[in-house]
């Protein structure tokens, strides 16, 4: 099952053809304003007006209202709700970037939430310039995303990167939080780590 989850960050065109559409707070309005279904609305709705909330309530097939004071971000709450209903779903998150930096970093590091860590490989964050995915400890093949020119890797653990334009191994290792601006060279890249997880960022320059 393919699910689109729309948060309230920067606007990126949301593709049609998903099996299920989830709106997070103002993201609900993005779906409705673009003629897309609102199967599940999630959030504390502190960023919408009373009239906008009435519109959301009138169109949502299901609503999960949360208090403003809570331990989860609205995005974390939405993902937990989705995986509770559809544990094998693939979820593409739109609107995860832009706006407040704390929201941005909370979204980038979603697998740090223990309840979401088991589902990390089912989550992607996208906009017109970026595609973020995740991989847990182990050895993984990374495939290019169409339209993206660069690939970067971020992890707290020591990484090994092979099959890329710039390889990283025991002979040339240097420690950084993020190894950026790498490139595919016509084949999958293999990345491995012993613990934690790796954030995989595929990106392109602004046109």
N, C-alpha and C positions, 0 to 999 in steps of 0.2 A: 504494500500500500504506500503510495506517495502522497505526502502531506506538505502543504505550504503553510508556513507559520509567519505571519506578518506583524512585526513589531512597529514601534512608533518612531524609529530613527529616520535616516535619510530615505528619500523615495527612490525606489528602483522598480522598474516595471515588473509586475508579478505575472508569471507565465500562466496560461490557461492549461487545462488538462490534468490538474491534480485530482486525486480522489477525494480530498477533504481539505477544507480551508479553515485556518484558525487565525483569529484576530486578537492581538494583544493591545488592550487599551486603545490608543488612537489608531493602531493598525486595523482595528475593526472598520473604521471609516474609510481607510484606503481600499479595503476590499469592496465595500458597498459603493463607493464613488467610482470604482472601475468596473462595476457590473458583475462582480464575482460573488459567489455564495459566502455566507458567514455561518459555517457549520458549528463553530465553537468560539465563543467570546470569553476572554480571560483577562482579569486585571482588577485593580482597585479603582480604575476609571477616574483618577484624579486629574487627568490631563484633558478631559472632555467636558463640555458644558452640559447643563441639564437637558437641553433640547437634543444635543448629540447623543447623550446617553439614552434618551427615549427612542431615538432612531435605532440605536444598537439593539435595545431590548425588543423592539418591534420586528427586527429582521433576523436576529440570531436564533438558530435552532436549539442551541444549548448555551447557557451562561454560567460561568464560574466567577462569582464576585468575591474579591479578597479584601481584607482590611488594609488600610494604608500602612499600619504598623505590622510588619511580618518579617520572618527570617529570609524568605525567598524573594528574589526579584520577580517581576511579572513574567519575564521570559522563562525563568526556571520553573515557575508555577505552571506555565502553559505546557512546557515540555514534559513535566511530571504527569500532568493530566493526559497528555497525548499518549505517552508510553504506558500509562495505566490502562488505557482503552485499547491501544494498538501496539503491543510490545515489539512487533517485528517491523514497524513502519520505518520508512526512510523520510526524514524531515528536512526540508529546505527552509532556512530562516531568512526572510527578507527584512530590511529595516533595522538590522542589528548595529549599523554603524552610524556615525554622525551624532550630533547633539552632545550630551554630557559625556565626559571622558570616563566617569565611573560606570556608566551604563555600557560604554564601549568595551572596557576591560572585563566587566562582568560577563559580557557575551563571549568575548574571545576565549576566556578561561572557563567556559561552562563545565568541562569535565572535572574541574576541581570540586564540584558539588558531588559528594559520594553517591547520591541517589541517581545521578545522571551518568556517572563514569561508565557503568556497564553498557550504555547505549551510545557512547561517543562516536563509534564508527558509523552510526546511522544519522548523524547530524552534520549538516553543511550550512555555512553562513555565506550569503552571496550578495553582491551588488554588481553594478556594471563593470567595476574595476577589480574586484577581489572575489576569491573563492577560498573559504577556510574549511578545512576538514581536520580530522583527528585520528591518531593511531595510538594504541596502548603499547606497553612494553613488549618487545619482541622484534621480529624482522618482518618488514612490510615492503611490498612493491607499490610505488606511487605512479599513477598514470596522469598524463597531461590533461588539463581541462581546455576545451576548445576556446580559442580567443585570448588565452592568457599566455604571456611571454616569459614570466619569471616564476620561480618557485623558491620559497624560503622556509626554514625550519626553526622552530622555537621549542626549547625544552630545558628543564633543570638537570636532566641526566646527560651523561656523555654520549654523544651521537656518533654513529658511523654512517657516512653517505657514500654510496657507490653508484656508478653508472650515470653520474651527472657531469656537467661541464667542469665543476669544481668539486673534487672528491675530498672527503674527510675521513682519515683513518689513523691508526696508531702512529704512523710515521710522520704525519704532518699535523697532528691534532693541536688545536688551540681553543681555549675556552671562551665562549661568547654566549650571551642569552639568546640571541637570534642570529642565524646564519642566513643572510639575505642575498637576494639578487643572483641566485643560482639559475641554471637553465637545463632543460632537457636536451639530449643529443640524439634523438630518434629512437629511444628505447625507454622502458620504465626505469625509474630511479629506485634503488633499494636503500632503505633507511632502517637502522636498528638501534635499539636502546634497551637497557637492562631494567629500568624502573620508571614509574610515572607514565607520562604520555608526551607525545609530540604534537605541536600545532603546525599544520601544513598550510602555508599561505601561497596560493597561486594568484598572480596579479598581472596587470598591464598598466602602461602609462595612460594618463588622461589624454583624451583626443583634443 
